[in-house]
Amino acid sequence: MTSPFDIAKDMRGEGICMQYSDCTNSFCLGELGAKRDNLPAYVLMAKEEKDIVTGVQFANKYNIKVSVKSTGHSLSGASTAKDTLLIWLAQYPEDNTIQLDYQDSCGDTESHNVIGVAAGQNFKSIAEAVGDDYHFVSASEWTVSASGGFIQGGGVSFTSRHYGLGVDNVVDFRVVLPSSAVVIADRCTNSDLFWALRGGGGGSFGIVTHMNYKLHAPTPIVRFSFNLEESSSNDTTVSTFLKYVAENLPNIDSRWGGRFSWFGLDMYFAGFPRGAQVTFLDDFIEFAMTNLNLPLSFWEKNHTRSYDSWSRVLPELEETTGQAYVAETSFSRLVPHDFATEQTVEHYQLLESLAKSNTLGYTNVLLGQNINKIPESETSVHPAFRESAFLLTANQIGYEKLLEKLPNNVTGASKNHVGSLEPNWRESIWGEHYERLLEIKELYDPRNIFSCYQCVGYEGEETDIYTKGKKLNPPNQAPTGGTIDQPTSAAQVLSTGSKLIIIMIGFSMYLMS
């Protein structure tokens, strides 16, 4: 193999780029991107913390920017960048150590049951480790990296309405800083870094090598899957269904979570079947039987299933065909709870308009309840996360409708659910928190060694839906504490006799410690 793109496809789907091949291009764009111009100059496959430390020291010595890839995916291509040293965490050893009544460095009375999660470790390994003994907040796909972009981007889960976002479940991080120093970050130690890592996005402030993550008391899960099937093409039926969604789901019991679209529901209840019935199922089924004009054969099917734990749900979610996440079609918008509940007609009409124009995404997530009980200042996710009822997804046409109704001065987007064409992404993703995030970025990474697209402190070309893929010059918002000199070329590095072994493969290099 000589092509980095071929290497990416061959190495267990965890190669240089994301599993989505267009991420070899700038901004992960297909026809709009120059072909294969987004590849790193070097790739370091880290298998222990000292590999990461050595890699960061190498980057500092030779003035090379660093990008970070764990095991998941990035809709904007943030985990790969042209001419960088890409530190790849897919082969990093798992931890899975469970500790009871764990305390952070504050030494107060607050304690939690936690599981140790190492860099690159995915939710499948956590599910296998905890089994039915605990509940944990996870992505809906268990191949997603736990301590990487999912957590550091916010961490929306189908059970977040009861247990909080992923960032609300982190007790502490262990981090390799841009200086190559290794530190702990929690409520009382490097608390500014702890705040930034809980929502400020991966690949910006350092590399998380470990986190202690909350485990909750075990609970059974009831899944309710409802699909309008052939009736989803009936505008009247779809409108009636979405009206129910708009009027009833924002204030549903916190133990319920999940997703919806114009064609149905995929809902999860943290509790026993009887609780699921009295809090939602009985009411919804009565509504559906009375108002949706579904065939009798529809009701002969079983739409609910019970599981002993969340760990048993995840394998089935992995098999579900979901939304196609590509840069050109991936956009999200947080729907304020006040808008959803006090302007119900406008909310319903917005959903109806998106559905009828076939621009509403497949995965629209329920938010609110206990998510909204956390103070906005507690984490660095967009403040709108703490006052929202839904996260809506859409393609570009639908997103322009969403922006018209819900602009940035009203709400924002989810870091984990935007593609590279997000307009005004700094404000859209972080809102008023961006200014503080940039200050923390300058404190910990004054030379802007860690650099990725749509990341705090990014400096480089940009694009959005209005420029249709044309590259724009960015605003001058990079850290000002120092500048990185002209990067050293691969040939120059080879001639220095670096202690790292550097293997040339095609256009890129692999660094093995």
N, C-alpha and C positions, 0 to 999 in steps of 0.2 A: 504494500500500500504506500502510495506517495502523496495522496491528497488528504489534507486534514478533514475534509468533508467525509471521505470514505472511512477514516479512522473514527469519526463521530458516529457513523452508522454501525460500525462493527463492534465497538467496545461496550456491549451490554446496553446500548441506548443511552449511555452516560458520557459521551465523548465531549469534544471541544465545544460543540454547540448544544442547543436544546434539542429535544426529540423532534421539534418542528424545524424542518430543514431550512426554511427561509431565514433563520437566525444567523446563517452564514452571511447574510446581507445586512447593510446598515439599517437600523431600526426594525429588523425582522420583517422587512417588506419584501413582497414577491417581485412583481414586474417593476415596481417603482425603485427598488434598491439595486445599486450596482452589484453585480454578482460576486459573491464570496469575498467581500471587502471588509468583513467584520471579524476576522480571525485574529486571535492573539499571536504575539511573537513567540511566546514560550508557554508551556503548560507544566505546572508542578503538581504531580499526583501525591498529595500529602497523606501519609499513613500514621503520623504521630505529630504531637504539637511542635516538637523541635523542627520538623520539616517546614511547618508554616513559619516559624520564627526565622529559620534560615532563608526561606523564600522572600520574606519581607525585608530582611537585611540585604539580600541580593538586589532587590528592587531599589532600595534606597541607595546602595553603592553605585549602581549603574543608571540611576535616574530613569527608571522604568515604572510606568503606572501599573497598578494592580487591579485585576478584576477577580471576582470570586464566584465559583460555581459549586453548588452542593450536589443534590441528586434530583432536584425538581425541575420546574420550568419557569420561565420568565416571559410574560406576554410582550414586554418591550425590549427584550434582549439585554436586560441589565446585567446578566451573568456572563457576558462575553463582550469583549471590546477589542478593536483593532490595535495591534502593536503593544498589547499589554502582557504582563506576566499573569496568566490565569492560574489561580490556585484552586485546584480541583479536589473536592472533599468526599467523593463517592466511595473511596476505599478506606476512609477513616474508620477505625474500630468502634463498634457499638459499646454502650455502657449498660443501661437498663438496671442499675443498682437502685433498689427501692429502700428508702429510709423513712421511718416513722417519726413524727413530731420533729421534723427538721427545722432548724432555726437559721436565719441569715445572720449577718454580722452585727445586726442591731442589738441582739442579746435581750430583747424584751420578751413579753409573754406570747407573742404571736408565733405559732408553729404550724407546719403543714406536713402531711404525708406527701412525699415527692418521689419522682423517678429521675435518675440521672440520664440525660440525653446528650450524646456526643455529636460533634460536627458531622454533617452528612447523613445522620441517622434518620430513617423515615418512620412514619406512623405504623407501618406494618410490624416493625420490630417491637414497638411499644405495645401494640395490641397483643402480640404473641407473649410478651413478658408479663403483662398484667392479667391477661385472660379475663375471667369473670370477677376478679377480686376487687377491681376499682373501675371508676369511670374517669375518662380524661377527655379534654377538649381537643379535637383534631380536625384536619381538613377532611373533605368528603372522599378524597382519593388517598389510600394509605401508602402510595408510593411517594407522596410529597414529603420533602425534607422538613423535619419538625423544628429544628433550631435555626433554620436558614430564613429564606424569604417569607415563608408563611407566617412565622411568629413575628419576625422583625417588621413585616408589613402590616400587622394588625391581628391576623388570625381569625377570620370569620368561620364559625362552625355551625352545623345544624342544631347543636345543643347550647349555643352561646347565650340564648335568651335566659337560660337558667344558670349557667356556669360561667358566663363572661366570655370575652374575646380571648384568643390565645395569649395576647400580651398581659391580660389580667391574671394569668395562671403561671407566669414565670416568677420564681422566687429569687434566682440570681443567675448571672452569666459569668463565664470565664472567657476572657477576650485577649487575643493578640492584637495589640495596638499598631497603628502605622509606624510607630517608632521601633517596633519589634518587642517592646515590653509586654509582659503577661500580667493581667490584673483581674481582680474580681469586681463585678459591678452589681450592687443591690441597693436597697433603700437607704443604707447608711454609709456605704463605701462606693466612691465614684458614682454618686447618685445622679449626677447630670448625665453621665454615660448610660446608666441604667434607664433613665427616662428616654433618652434618644433611641436606644436599641429597641424599645417597646413601641414601635410604630414608625420609626424614622427610616426604615428600609434596610435591607441587607447590602453589604458591599460598600458601605460609606464610612463607618466609624472604626472598623476593625473586623477581625474574623472571630466569630464565636466558636470556640472549641468545645464548650460544654455548657449546659444549663440544667438547673434543678427545676422540675416542672410539677405542678400540683396534681395530686391524685385525689379523687373524690370518692365518697362512699359508693359502693356498688348499687346499680339500679337496673332493672329490666328496661327494655326499650320496646315500644309498640310502633310499628311502621304502618302508615296508611298511604296507600298508593291509589290515586284516583285519576283516571284518564278518560276524557270525553270521547276518545277514539274517533269514529266517523262523524260524531256530532261536533267535533272541533272545527268543522268547515261550515257550520251553521252559525251565521253572525248573531242571530237572536239568542241562541243557546250560550255562545261565548260571552256575549254582553251581560246576560243574566248571571252567569258564573262569576265574571270579574266584578260585578256589582257586589256580590256577596263577599268576595275577597276583600274589596276596598272597605266595606262596612264592618266586617267582623274580625279579620285577622290581626289588625294592629293591636288589639287589646286582649287577644287570646291568652290563656293561662301560660305562665312563663315556662312550664315544663314542655310546652309544644315549640317546635322549631321546624325548619325545613325550607322548601322552595316551592315556587309555583310558576306557571306560565299560562298562556291563553288556553292550553289544552288540558290542564289538570294540576294536581297537587302531589307532592312527595313530602309527607310530613312525618315527624318523629316525636314521640312522647316519652319522656324520662319517667317511667312509672309503670304501674300495672294496668291491664286492659280496662278494668272498671273505671279507673281514673280517666283514661283516655275517652271512654264513652261519655261520661257525665260532663267533661270539660269541653268537648267539641264534637265527637263523632255522632252522637245521637242527634244533635241539632243540625249538623251539616247533611246527614243522610236524609233526614226529614225534608230539609230544603231541596235537596237534589231530586228526591222522588216526586216532590210536588211541582217543581218549577223547571226542571231541565229536560223533561220529555225524553228520557232515555229508554231504550228498549228493555223488555223484561229480561232478556238474556244477560244484560249488563249486571243486574242485581243477583244473578245466579253465581257470579264469580266472588271469590274471597278477596277483599281489598285490604285486609289487615293481616299483619303477621307479628308475632311476639318473639323477642330474643332475650336471652339471659343477660346480655350485656352489650355495650357499644362495640366491644372487640369482635362480636359476632356479626354485627351489621356491616362493618367496613369491607369484608371480602365481597359482599354482594354489591356494594356501591362501586367497587372497582370494576365490576362487570357491566355496569350500567352505561349505555351510550348517552353521552351528554352533549353539551354545547361545544361547537368547534371554536376553540380559542385561537384566533390568529390576529395579528396586529391590525389588519384592515377592518375587522368586525368586532373588536373587543373594547367595549366602553361600559362604564358603570356610573350610577348616580345614587347618592343617599337621599331617601325620601323623608323629610322631617315628619316627626310624629304629629305635630300640630297641623301640618298640611293634610296628612292622611286622615285625621280624625275631625278636624274643624272645617276643612274644605273638601268634604267627602265627595261632593258632586264633581268638582274639578279633578280630584284624584281619580275617580272612576272614569271620567271622560278621557283622562290622559292614558290610562291603561287600555281603554277601549280603542283609542286612536292608534296606539302602538300595535295592538293586536290586529286590527283590521288592515293596517298597512304592512303587516308581516315584518315588523321591525323590532318587536319585543324579543329579548333573549329567552333561552330555555331555562336559565337558572336565575331566579329572582328570589332573594333570600329574606326570610323574616328576621327582623332585628327588634330592638326595644327591650322592655322589661328590665332584667338585671344588668344588661349592658348599659342602660341609661342611668343606673344608680351609681355608677363610678364617676367621680368628678372629672370634668374635661381636662383638668390640669394634671391628672394622675399619670397619664401616658401621652405619647407624642402622636397618636393617631389623630386624624382630623377631628376637631371638636364636634363636628356634626354627627360623628358616630354615636355620641352620647345623647343624642336627642332625635334619633331616627326610628322609623317603623319598618322600613324595607331598604334593601339594596337592589335596585333595578339594573338589569343589563340590557344592552341594545346594540344593534349595528349602527353604522355611521348615520344613516338617515333618521333612525329612531333617536339617536343621541342628540342630534340637532334639535329635535322636538323637546327632549328632556332639558337641554340647556336653556331653551327659550322659557320654559316654565319654572325651572329650578336652577338659576344661574349660580355662579360661585359666591356671590354675596349673600346667598340664601343657604347653600349647602355645599357639598363637595363630592369626591369620589373615593373609592377604596383603592389603596396602593396595589393590592393583590389582584385587582380586577380591571385594570386599564391596559390598553395596548400602547404602542409607541406613538400613535397619532393623537393622544390626549392634548387638547389645547390648554395653554396656561397651566401646565401640569404642577408647578410648584404651589400655586394657590389652590388648585383643584384637589390635590392629594393631601396637603397639610394645612391649608388655610393659615390662620394666624400663628400656628406653631412653627412655620417654616423659618421665621427670623431667629427664634431661639435655637432651632436645629442647626442653622448655619453658624451661629456663634459657637456651639459645641463642636461642630465639624472643624472650625478654625483652631479651637483649643487642642483637639486631639490629632488633627491631621493638617497642620498649617501649610504643608507643601502640596496638599491635595494628591497624595500618592494613590489613595483609593478613589477610583473614578469609574462611574458607570452611568449610562443614560437613564434619565429620570431619577437620579439619586441626588441627595443633598450635596450641594457644592459642585455639581456637574458643570464642566466647561467644555464646550465643543459644539458641533453642528446639531441642529434640532429640526423637527418637522412636526406638522399637525394636520388635522382634517381640512383646514382651510387652505393650506399650501399644497395639498394633494401629493405629498411626498417630496416636494422640493426642500432642499436643506436651507435652514435659516441660521443666522448668527444668534447665539444665546445672549440673554442679558448678562451683565457683568456681576455675577453673584458668587463667584468662586472665593474660597478662603484667601485672605490677603496677607497672611503671616509669612509667606515665602512662595517662591516659584520653583518648579522643577525644571532643571536644565534640559537641553536637547537630549532625548533618549539615546543611549548607546546602542549601536547596531548589533545584530546577532554576531556578525563576523568579529567585531571588536571585542565582544564578551568572550568569544572562543579563544581569542588570542591572548587573553589575560591569564589563562590557566586557573579559572575559577574552581573552587573546591566542589561545587556541584557538578554532577555529570550531566552534560547537555547533549541530547541526541537530536540531530536534525531529521525531521520527517516532513517532506514536502515543504510547505511554506512556513511551518511552525516547528517549534522545538519542544521536546519533552524533557523536563528536569526530574531526575530521580536522585533522591538523597542517598 
